[in-house]
Amino acid sequence: MFFQQGSLPCFTPEGKIIMENRGTMATAPDGNGGIYAALHASGVIDDMQTRGVKHVYAYCVDNALVKVGDPTYVGFCALRNVEAGAKVIAKAYPEEPVGVFTRRNGEVHVVEYSEMPAELASATDPESGKIKFDAANVVLHYYSFDFLKRCCAPGDVVQSSLVYHVAKKKVPRVTADGCGTETPETPNGVKLEAFIFDVYKYAKDVAFLEGDRAADFAPVKNKEGTGKDSPDTARALIDALHREWIMNADGSVDEDDDDGLGVTHPDGKRYVEVAPAASYAGEYLEPIVKSYFMGFVPAGASIEPLKKEGTNKRSAEDPAQGDEPPAKK
């Protein structure tokens, strides 16, 4: 089912409503946390209940390596009978622009990278030497249906107490003569956004599963050619993972011959992608590989076997004060 999220008025820093034109106020989407109210208003929650849905998986659309439905992760949460879950990725470096899961006063929270003090972002675990707050939130979320329904109910404590976060943006506004609309060159207004992860504090139990960055996370946030979290880096990550799948199935890909197994992109590179109909996560490729002739291993290339997904559950100790990272077990 398709449904539409809500919108909210945009304001000036002084709190006045911005007009897009003489007869229309400026509005903006209410953030990814608006999904809960939208699920209720659209009737999707009622439809889920009618169909007997018990487990719900959600992901962020700007991740090119997301495993839609992720049976290992959903099963991990379902077997533990938790209300909510999160598949996390270990931070690559202290300043990586990702929020991290913490536990504050017994409640699970996500602290955005822009809100994390530098000394905490760079803090290390005294035993392992690794980044202390390393459970990066990449928006791979699990909900039991009962918990999700509670998050969406208009009269429940979740909806009545969710906060909106301020985002300073360039908001289209009516021109001085009132005859048109213009977009300023610098931020001129405030958009209010709810965050999808703010409901975790209301879950009585949350399970954390650490994923493999190379197999679970290829963010697309910047334009082509920037070389960081962009379409070109995502293509390279998909290519590397799917080549491993083929190699692990005793196959190979020829870089030079026109064997039909690769696509040459305008950037001059040859990319390989395994069709979702052929394999979900690299399984059952052996019969397909054996039915084709593939004769290539690039000179000097060394491809290691694909690592298995981690299955450790992360829990958290109740801290005496402040934020603490989920503890590894």
Secondary structure, DSSP 8 states (H G I E B T S, - for coil): ------EEE-B-TTS-B-EEETTEE-EEE--GGGHHHHHHHTTHHHHHHHTT--EEEEE-TTBTT--TT-HHHHHHHHHTT-SEEEEEEE-SSTT-S--EEEEETTEEEEE-GGGS-HHHHT-B-TTT-SBSS-EEEEEEEEEEHHHHHHHH-TTSHHHHH---EEEEE---EE-TTSSSEE--SS--EEEEE--GGGGGGG-S-EEEEE--HHHH--B--S-TTSSSSSHHHHHHHHHHHHHHHHHHTT----SSS--SS-EE-TTS-EE----TTT-SSSTT-HHHHHTS------TT------------EEB----SSSEE--B--
